[in-house]
């Protein structure tokens, strides 16, 4: 079992800020950030992906600040929690003294007639989805 003093679940800006702050405040503590995505997106930059940026890759939250601070990055998903330990989908087990949940938000899709029609898209924090949406926007004659 891997042991951490501080374990943060969530790879977005809140999780990254928390991990870096924890490591700067307590440099001798073992700090890890756990996230599902290999390439986490910067949420506030998503609108720019559709027009201003050349590619979705320009909106990736960089890992360099985490590595420079000495934070471990774990790409996995929690499937079980028991006391002060987590079981991950890969089979790894992590123990922690402090756990921080920084998982962000997920949009609610409203019940609107026609919302499931072809050509209706939502903004999602997913690199592949946004790459496909970007191509659809380029092909569109109208966007509302």
KEKE-3310 file (N, C-alpha, C; in steps of 0.2 Angstrom, whole numbers, plus 5000, padded with zeros to 4 digits):
npx = (5004:5003:5007:5001:5003:4994:4981:4974:4959:4955:4958:4958:4959:4956:4960:4974:4979:4977:4985:4998:4999:4998:5010:5019:5017:5019:5033:5039:5030:5021:5013:4999:4991:4976:4968:4957:4959:4972:4975:4970:4958:4958:4945:4939:4944:4938:4928:4937:4942:4934:4936:4946:4958:4971:4970:4963:4973:4980:4973:4976:4979:4994:5006:5018:5020:5015:5024:5036:5034:5034:5024:5015:5008:4994:4985:4970:4956:4944:4937:4933:4932:4938:4939:4954:4959:4960:4954:4959:4954:4963:4968:4977:4981:4979:4984:4980:4982:4976:4962:4957:4943:4941:4934:4927:4914:4899:4889:4871:4859:4846:4828:4822:4812:4817:4830:4838:4841:4849:4863:4863:4873:4883:4893:4907:4919:4930:4942:4942:4929:4928:4936:4930:4918:4923:4927:4914:4909:4917:4912:4899:4886:4878:4878:4870)
npy = (4994:5011:5026:5041:5058:5069:5067:5071:5071:5074:5083:5096:5114:5117:5106:5105:5117:5115:5104:5109:5120:5113:5106:5116:5122:5112:5105:5093:5083:5069:5071:5068:5069:5063:5058:5056:5058:5059:5070:5084:5096:5115:5122:5135:5139:5132:5138:5145:5135:5132:5141:5152:5145:5135:5121:5108:5103:5115:5119:5112:5108:5110:5099:5101:5111:5104:5093:5100:5105:5093:5085:5069:5062:5053:5043:5037:5029:5030:5016:5012:5016:5015:5018:5026:5023:5020:5011:5008:5008:5001:4992:4996:5002:5015:5024:5037:5052:5064:5068:5076:5082:5087:5088:5095:5101:5095:5097:5099:5092:5100:5097:5099:5101:5093:5092:5081:5080:5078:5088:5096:5101:5099:5108:5099:5093:5086:5080:5072:5073:5087:5090:5084:5091:5104:5102:5100:5113:5121:5116:5121:5132:5140:5145:5144)
npz = (5000:4996:5004:5009:5015:5012:5001:4986:4977:4961:4947:4942:4941:4955:4962:4958:4963:4977:4979:4976:4985:4997:4997:4996:5009:5018:5015:5018:5018:5011:4996:4985:4969:4963:4948:4934:4921:4908:4902:4908:4906:4906:4913:4911:4900:4890:4881:4872:4865:4854:4844:4846:4850:4842:4844:4854:4862:4867:4877:4889:4905:4913:4919:4924:4935:4946:4946:4949:4961:4968:4969:4968:4954:4950:4939:4939:4945:4959:4967:4979:4996:5012:5029:5031:5018:5000:4987:4970:4953:4946:4955:4963:4980:4991:5005:5017:5027:5027:5017:5002:4993:4977:4965:4956:4945:4937:4923:4923:4912:4905:4904:4890:4876:4861:4864:4862:4849:4833:4831:4842:4855:4869:4881:4887:4899:4892:4882:4869:4866:4864:4854:4843:4844:4840:4827:4822:4824:4816:4803:4803:4797:4805:4822:4837)
capx = (5000:5006:5005:5002:5000:4988:4979:4969:4955:4952:4964:4956:4962:4956:4965:4981:4980:4977:4991:5004:4999:4999:5017:5023:5016:5022:5037:5041:5024:5020:5007:4998:4985:4973:4963:4955:4961:4979:4976:4965:4957:4957:4938:4937:4947:4935:4925:4942:4944:4930:4937:4953:4964:4972:4969:4961:4979:4982:4969:4978:4982:5000:5008:5025:5020:5014:5031:5041:5032:5036:5018:5014:5002:4991:4980:4966:4949:4943:4931:4931:4935:4937:4943:4959:4962:4956:4955:4958:4951:4969:4970:4982:4978:4982:4982:4981:4981:4971:4959:4953:4939:4941:4931:4924:4907:4896:4883:4865:4856:4839:4823:4820:4810:4822:4837:4842:4841:4855:4866:4862:4879:4884:4900:4909:4926:4932:4946:4940:4922:4929:4940:4924:4914:4927:4926:4907:4908:4920:4908:4892:4884:4875:4879:4867)
capy = (5000:5017:5030:5049:5063:5072:5064:5076:5068:5079:5085:5102:5119:5117:5100:5107:5123:5112:5100:5114:5124:5108:5104:5122:5123:5106:5102:5086:5078:5066:5074:5066:5071:5058:5061:5051:5061:5060:5077:5088:5103:5121:5123:5142:5140:5128:5141:5147:5129:5131:5146:5155:5141:5131:5114:5107:5102:5121:5120:5106:5110:5107:5095:5104:5114:5098:5089:5105:5105:5087:5081:5063:5062:5046:5043:5031:5030:5027:5012:5010:5020:5012:5022:5030:5020:5020:5006:5011:5003:4997:4987:4999:5004:5021:5026:5044:5055:5069:5068:5082:5081:5093:5084:5100:5101:5092:5101:5096:5093:5102:5094:5104:5097:5093:5093:5076:5081:5079:5095:5099:5099:5102:5109:5094:5094:5080:5081:5069:5076:5094:5089:5082:5097:5109:5101:5102:5120:5123:5115:5124:5138:5144:5142:5148)
capz = (5000:4995:5010:5008:5021:5009:4995:4983:4972:4957:4943:4939:4944:4962:4964:4957:4968:4983:4979:4976:4991:5002:4996:4998:5016:5021:5010:5020:5018:5004:4993:4978:4966:4959:4943:4929:4915:4907:4900:4911:4903:4909:4912:4909:4893:4885:4875:4867:4861:4848:4839:4847:4850:4836:4845:4861:4866:4869:4883:4894:4912:4913:4925:4927:4942:4951:4947:4952:4968:4972:4970:4964:4950:4950:4934:4940:4948:4965:4967:4986:5002:5019:5034:5028:5012:4994:4982:4964:4948:4944:4960:4968:4986:4994:5012:5018:5033:5025:5010:4999:4987:4973:4959:4951:4944:4931:4921:4922:4906:4906:4900:4885:4870:4856:4866:4860:4842:4830:4830:4848:4858:4876:4883:4892:4900:4889:4876:4863:4864:4862:4847:4839:4843:4837:4820:4820:4824:4809:4798:4804:4794:4810:4829:4842)
cpx = (5004:5003:5006:4999:4994:4987:4973:4965:4952:4958:4963:4960:4962:4960:4972:4983:4981:4983:4998:5004:5001:5007:5021:5023:5019:5027:5039:5036:5024:5013:5006:4991:4982:4968:4962:4958:4969:4980:4970:4964:4956:4949:4936:4940:4943:4931:4930:4944:4940:4932:4944:4959:4965:4970:4967:4967:4982:4978:4970:4981:4988:5002:5015:5025:5019:5021:5036:5040:5034:5029:5018:5008:5000:4985:4976:4960:4948:4937:4929:4935:4933:4942:4948:4963:4957:4959:4954:4956:4957:4971:4975:4978:4982:4980:4984:4979:4975:4969:4955:4950:4939:4939:4928:4916:4905:4889:4877:4861:4848:4834:4820:4818:4815:4829:4841:4843:4848:4857:4865:4868:4879:4891:4902:4917:4929:4936:4944:4933:4923:4932:4934:4920:4917:4926:4919:4905:4911:4915:4901:4892:4881:4877:4875:4867)
cpy = (5006:5022:5037:5052:5066:5069:5069:5072:5074:5083:5092:5108:5119:5112:5102:5112:5120:5108:5104:5117:5119:5107:5110:5123:5118:5102:5095:5081:5075:5068:5071:5068:5065:5060:5055:5052:5061:5067:5081:5094:5109:5123:5130:5143:5136:5132:5143:5141:5129:5136:5149:5151:5137:5124:5113:5106:5109:5123:5115:5110:5107:5104:5098:5107:5109:5095:5094:5105:5099:5083:5075:5064:5055:5047:5036:5033:5027:5023:5010:5014:5016:5015:5027:5027:5020:5014:5009:5005:4998:4992:4990:5001:5010:5022:5034:5046:5060:5068:5074:5080:5087:5091:5089:5099:5097:5095:5096:5097:5094:5098:5099:5100:5098:5093:5087:5075:5081:5086:5099:5096:5102:5103:5104:5095:5087:5081:5079:5072:5083:5094:5088:5088:5103:5108:5102:5109:5123:5122:5118:5131:5143:5141:5147:5145)
cpz = (5000:5001:5008:5014:5018:5002:4992:4977:4967:4953:4940:4943:4952:4965:4964:4962:4975:4984:4980:4983:4997:5003:4998:5006:5020:5017:5012:5020:5011:5002:4986:4976:4962:4955:4938:4923:4914:4905:4902:4907:4908:4908:4909:4902:4888:4879:4870:4862:4854:4843:4840:4847:4844:4837:4852:4865:4869:4876:4889:4900:4913:4920:4928:4934:4947:4952:4950:4959:4972:4973:4966:4960:4949:4945:4936:4943:4954:4964:4974:4991:5008:5024:5030:5022:5006:4990:4975:4959:4945:4949:4965:4974:4989:5001:5013:5025:5032:5018:5008:4993:4983:4966:4954:4950:4937:4929:4921:4916:4907:4902:4896:4878:4864:4858:4864:4852:4839:4829:4836:4852:4865:4877:4888:4893:4898:4882:4870:4861:4861:4855:4842:4838:4840:4829:4817:4819:4818:4803:4798:4800:4800:4817:4833:4849)
residu = (UNK:UNK:UNK:UNK:UNK:UNK:UNK:UNK:UNK:UNK:UNK:UNK:UNK:UNK:UNK:UNK:UNK:UNK:UNK:UNK:UNK:UNK:UNK:UNK:UNK:UNK:UNK:UNK:UNK:UNK:UNK:UNK:UNK:UNK:UNK:UNK:UNK:UNK:UNK:UNK:UNK:UNK:UNK:UNK:UNK:UNK:UNK:UNK:UNK:UNK:UNK:UNK:UNK:UNK:UNK:UNK:UNK:UNK:UNK:UNK:UNK:UNK:UNK:UNK:UNK:UNK:UNK:UNK:UNK:UNK:UNK:UNK:UNK:UNK:UNK:UNK:UNK:UNK:UNK:UNK:UNK:UNK:UNK:UNK:UNK:UNK:UNK:UNK:UNK:UNK:UNK:UNK:UNK:UNK:UNK:UNK:UNK:UNK:UNK:UNK:UNK:UNK:UNK:UNK:UNK:UNK:UNK:UNK:UNK:UNK:UNK:UNK:UNK:UNK:UNK:UNK:UNK:UNK:UNK:UNK:UNK:UNK:UNK:UNK:UNK:UNK:UNK:UNK:UNK:UNK:UNK:UNK:UNK:UNK:UNK:UNK:UNK:UNK:UNK:UNK:UNK:UNK:UNK:UNK)
# end
